[in-house]
Amino acid sequence: MVGDGHRPVGTPLRAAQDEAGVPPGVWRGGGLAAVGLTDGDVVSERQAELLLGEGRHPDADRIERERLEAGDDPAKARRATVLGRPIEHNRSAKTEKAKERTPWLGMDLVFRPPPTAHIVWALTDDWRRLVLESCQDTAVGKTLKWLGESVAQIRWGSGGKHRKPVKDGLIVAVFRHYESRAEESKPLLHDHAVVSIRARRPDAKGTWGNLSADTLLSHIVAADTLYLLFFMEEVSARFGWAWEPREVTPGRRPVMEISGIDQRLIGWQSTRRQQIEDALFVLTADYVEEHGHVPGEKAAYGLACRAADRTRPPKRKEPRPLSELRESWRESAIAAFGADVVDRLAERARAAAAAVWARVRPVVDVALAAVDVVAVVYVMRGAFKRHHLLAEARRYLSYVLRGRPHEPGLDERIVQSVVDDCTRPVGRGLMMTADLHALYPRDTDDQAVLRPLTRQRTLPLYARARLAAGALKARVHAARRAERLGSRARPHTVAVPGTSRTGLRLSRPDRMAGRAQEQQQGTDVAALEQTRSTIEAAAQMAVRLQDGVRERAAARATRQRPAPATPAPSHAPPPGVQSTPGRSPTGGLA
């Protein structure tokens, strides 16, 4: 609540926050109305102590006082302020030796923008700093709303075995910090969202219970990718900037950064990363010496966590106001890279954005997105759940759109396409895996190409996943090209109704309307989901109608013209009739 410093005993919270240079916390979430709070209200010390420390109503002092005045005994008056199960009941009475359990009353979610956003926020003018903080507020608010409405569940029934959606939403206290833990202060704009474990049940009485922590924690990655997607869209909408992927470690997932920002500034801002890499090098060498081989994916992740913990500095820095921090950051960056690099950050971001939009067309093809998502998740995880697909779908949208806004619900549509077309259940249906019969055809050529891509153990998992996704997407493109070539109109047939390639002579306005419709279908995501069966049914109907027209025209010609004495050569037209491709001998449409 007071940043990375320590509050002296007896110092009021607001005074300590002013001294530490951090703003006061604010309440967020859809469940605030149930406890008499409003979105944006300042978090007082007593409110946080009651709700996040004791599991009681934030205004418990007033409620308890009114109950005592009404004649309730102290125990009953206090019980009226408790939301759900009192923390005093954590003492188990099942055994002779009672075991004290520490109550879990909240969880801390950290929302942190990409490094280039910290750089622009720290080194540019106050107007851009405030706009970026507004983008942060919007992205965090939308993500918390999604968690409260679509993810959060409350424990129900005996032992909390059942789960039901919460009635109102989450109650969250958000605290903003400005700097990293590094000994030499570096800019790190981030928010700590402390989610209260207490929530209302969806019953008539409005009773209180505990959130399902495992449900929330399982969706943390999906929430993080949604937050980054919202933040990128807000920044692009406010400034017109674009985003591009940056590969931090070869073969690993890239991160999205503001295009045009000097990459050297990222190293200046991320001093903690260099400390972790140095410690990781030593730990990896010790692992190889002990086991005789390089660490695998799981072991490497564990070593990275140990390196981060080993180099984690304590929170004992001298508090400084934000204005002083920004001045020192600017002086440090100018001393390292020059004033030209620092002063032209926004100008270069605008120029780079123009170059990105000139070469990148941000269009989402749901079918291709589904193939990409399922290939990556399958190679990375094997068996997976829906929230794994949702997180990867949001990553895909951030890579493709580069900050352009996405259609609401597009990520869910991609996931549903994966579930319907590319997966099969595992076990009792709680897990899924890729349907290899749909992804990997049985013919030898595709098997020889695709199977080795997912089994190259010398490559990192994500590198293998990208190879598999690229091969599958190439196969989809090839299938589409073959379908277009196979459906190209032959004489006297209609392949796709409504186009000028069918042999039908359309007027100029109709042809222009058809081209406009084709262009719209190329950019409209909804048009991309038109099924093949609908197109084939329409084409077959048009062919039948056209065959009927041709048969009736031939019958009329037979009745009106006597048969010639000698048959004319098959390549010669009847006398007096000009042969025109695509037209019947009578001059009508074929």
Residue pairs with C-beta under 8 A, 6 or more apart in sequence:
1 7
1 13
1 17
1 25
1 43
1 45
1 48
1 175
2 13
2 16
2 17
2 20
2 22
2 319
3 17
3 20
3 21
3 22
3 177
3 178
3 179
3 319
4 20
4 177
4 179
4 181
4 315
4 317
5 16
5 19
5 20
5 315
5 316
5 317
5 318
5 319
6 315
6 316
7 13
7 16
8 16
11 19
12 45
13 24
13 44
13 45
14 24
17 23
17 24
19 319
20 319
21 178
21 319
21 320
21 321
21 322
21 324
21 325
22 175
22 176
22 177
22 178
23 176
24 42
24 43
25 42
25 43
25 48
25 173
25 174
25 175
25 176
26 40
26 41
26 42
26 43
26 173
26 174
27 37
27 38
27 39
27 40
27 41
27 42
27 43
27 171
27 172
27 173
27 174
28 39
28 40
28 140
28 141
28 144
28 172
28 173
28 174
28 193
29 39
29 144
29 148
29 169
29 170
29 171
29 172
29 195
30 145
30 148
30 149
30 168
30 169
30 170
31 148
31 166
31 168
31 169
31 170
31 171
31 196
31 199
31 200
32 38
32 39
32 41
32 171
33 168
34 167
34 168
34 171
34 200
34 206
35 51
35 57
35 58
35 59
35 83
35 171
36 58
36 59
37 47
37 58
37 171
43 173
43 175
46 58
46 61
47 58
47 59
48 173
50 56
50 57
50 58
50 59
50 60
50 61
50 81
51 57
51 58
51 83
51 105
51 171
51 196
51 198
52 105
52 106
52 173
52 194
52 196
53 105
54 60
54 87
54 105
55 82
55 83
55 84
55 85
55 86
55 87
55 103
55 105
55 197
55 198
56 81
56 82
56 83
57 63
57 81
57 82
57 83
60 81
63 77
63 80
63 81
64 77
64 78
64 80
64 81
67 76
67 77
67 80
68 74
68 77
72 80
79 86
83 198
83 208
84 198
84 207
84 208
84 209
84 210
85 209
85 210
87 103
87 105
90 100
90 101
90 102
90 103
91 98
91 99
91 100
91 101
92 98
92 99
92 101
104 197
104 213
105 196
105 197
105 198
106 194
106 195
106 196
106 197
107 194
107 195
107 197
107 213
107 216
107 217
108 192
108 193
108 194
108 195
109 192
109 193
109 194
109 195
109 220
109 223
110 190
110 191
110 192
110 193
111 136
111 139
111 140
111 143
111 190
111 191
111 193
111 224
111 227
112 188
112 189
112 190
112 191
113 121
113 132
113 136
113 189
113 190
113 228
113 231
114 228
114 255
114 256
114 257
114 258
115 255
115 257
115 266
115 269
115 270
116 257
116 258
116 261
116 265
116 266
117 132
117 189
117 231
117 235
117 258
118 187
118 188
118 189
118 269
119 187
119 261
119 265
119 266
119 269
119 345
120 128
120 132
120 258
120 261
120 345
120 346
120 349
121 128
121 129
121 132
121 133
121 187
121 189
122 129
122 187
122 189
122 269
122 325
122 326
122 329
122 330
123 187
123 265
123 326
123 329
123 330
123 333
123 342
123 345
124 345
124 346
128 239
128 346
129 326
131 238
131 239
132 189
132 235
133 176
133 189
134 234
134 238
135 231
135 234
135 235
135 238
136 189
136 191
136 231
138 230
138 234
139 227
139 228
139 230
139 231
139 234
140 174
140 191
140 193
140 227
142 226
142 227
142 230
143 223
143 226
143 227
143 230
144 170
144 172
144 193
145 169
146 223
146 226
147 170
147 216
147 219
147 223
148 166
148 168
148 169
148 170
149 169
151 215
151 216
151 219
151 223
152 165
152 166
152 169
152 170
152 199
152 211
152 212
152 215
152 216
153 163
153 164
153 165
153 166
153 211
153 212
153 215
154 163
154 164
154 165
154 166
154 167
154 199
154 200
154 201
154 202
154 209
154 210
154 211
154 212
155 161
155 162
155 163
155 209
155 210
155 211
155 212
156 162
156 163
156 164
156 201
156 209
160 209
160 210
160 212
163 212
163 215
164 201
164 202
165 202
166 199
166 200
166 201
166 202
166 211
167 199
167 200
167 201
167 202
167 203
167 206
168 199
168 200
169 199
170 195
170 196
170 199
170 211
171 195
171 196
171 198
171 199
172 193
172 194
172 195
172 196
173 193
173 194
173 196
174 191
174 192
174 193
174 194
175 191
175 192
175 194
176 189
176 190
176 191
176 192
177 188
177 189
177 190
177 191
177 192
178 187
178 188
178 189
178 322
178 325
179 185
179 186
179 187
179 188
179 317
179 325
180 186
180 187
180 188
180 271
180 272
181 272
181 312
181 313
181 315
182 271
182 272
182 275
182 313
183 313
183 317
184 271
185 317
185 320
185 325
185 328
185 329
186 268
186 269
186 270
186 271
186 272
186 329
187 269
187 325
187 326
187 329
188 269
195 211
195 216
197 210
197 211
197 213
198 208
198 209
198 210
198 211
199 208
199 209
199 210
199 211
200 206
200 207
200 208
200 209
201 207
201 208
201 209
218 385
218 387
219 387
221 387
221 388
221 391
222 387
222 390
222 391
222 394
224 391
225 391
225 394
225 395
225 398
226 394
226 411
228 256
228 394
228 398
229 394
229 397
229 398
229 406
232 243
232 256
232 398
232 402
232 403
233 401
233 403
233 404
233 405
233 406
235 241
235 243
235 258
235 403
236 242
236 243
236 353
236 402
236 403
236 404
237 403
237 405
239 346
239 349
239 350
240 350
240 353
241 258
241 259
241 260
241 349
241 350
241 352
241 353
241 403
242 258
242 259
242 352
242 353
242 356
242 357
242 360
242 402
242 403
243 256
243 257
243 258
243 259
243 398
243 402
243 403
244 256
244 257
244 259
244 356
244 402
245 254
245 255
245 256
245 257
245 399
246 254
246 255
246 256
246 257
246 263
246 266
247 254
248 254
248 255
250 460
251 459
251 460
251 462
251 463
252 460
252 462
253 395
253 462
254 399
256 398
256 399
257 266
258 349
259 349
259 352
259 353
259 355
259 356
259 402
260 348
260 349
260 350
260 351
260 352
260 353
261 345
261 348
261 349
262 337
262 341
262 345
262 348
264 336
264 337
264 341
265 333
265 337
265 341
267 274
268 332
268 333
268 336
268 337
272 311
275 311
276 304
276 307
276 308
276 311
277 307
278 311
279 307
279 310
279 311
280 303
280 304
280 307
283 303
283 306
283 307
284 294
284 295
284 300
284 303
287 294
287 295
287 299
287 303
288 294
288 295
295 302
295 303
297 460
297 461
320 328
330 342
333 341
333 342
334 342
356 402
360 402
362 400
362 401
362 402
362 404
363 400
363 522
363 523
363 525
364 397
364 400
364 401
364 406
364 410
364 525
365 525
365 528
366 410
366 413
366 414
366 417
366 525
366 528
366 529
367 417
367 476
367 528
367 529
368 473
368 476
369 393
369 396
369 397
369 400
369 414
369 417
370 414
370 417
370 418
370 421
370 422
371 422
371 439
371 469
371 472
371 473
371 476
372 396
372 469
372 472
372 473
373 389
373 392
373 393
373 396
373 414
373 415
373 418
374 389
374 418
374 422
374 423
374 434
374 439
375 434
375 439
375 465
375 468
375 469
375 472
376 392
376 462
376 465
376 466
376 468
376 469
377 384
377 388
377 389
377 392
377 434
378 384
378 433
378 434
378 439
378 465
378 468
379 454
379 461
379 464
379 465
379 468
380 461
380 462
380 465
381 388
382 433
383 426
383 431
383 432
383 433
384 431
384 432
384 433
385 430
385 431
385 432
386 415
386 419
386 432
389 414
389 415
389 418
389 419
390 411
390 412
390 415
393 411
393 414
393 415
393 418
394 411
396 414
397 406
397 410
397 411
397 414
407 525
410 525
413 529
419 432
421 438
422 434
422 435
422 438
422 439
423 432
423 433
423 434
423 435
424 432
424 433
424 434
424 435
425 431
425 432
426 432
426 433
439 450
439 472
440 446
440 447
440 450
440 451
441 447
441 475
446 475
449 471
450 468
450 471
450 472
453 464
453 467
453 468
453 471
454 464
454 465
454 467
454 468
455 464
456 464
456 467
459 467
483 532
487 495
487 496
487 539
488 495
488 501
489 495
489 501
489 502
489 503
491 503
491 581
491 582
491 590
492 503
492 546
492 550
492 582
492 590
493 502
493 503
493 543
493 546
494 502
494 503
494 504
494 539
494 542
494 543
494 546
495 501
495 502
495 539
496 502
496 535
496 538
496 539
497 538
497 539
497 542
498 514
498 517
499 514
499 518
500 506
500 510
500 511
500 514
502 542
503 546
503 582
503 589
503 590
504 589
505 582
505 589
506 514
520 527
521 527
521 528
521 530
546 590
549 588
549 589
549 590
550 584
550 590
553 584
553 586
553 588
553 590
554 584
556 586
557 584
557 585
557 586
561 574
568 574
573 579
573 585
574 585
577 585
577 586
577 587
582 589
582 590
583 589
583 590
584 590
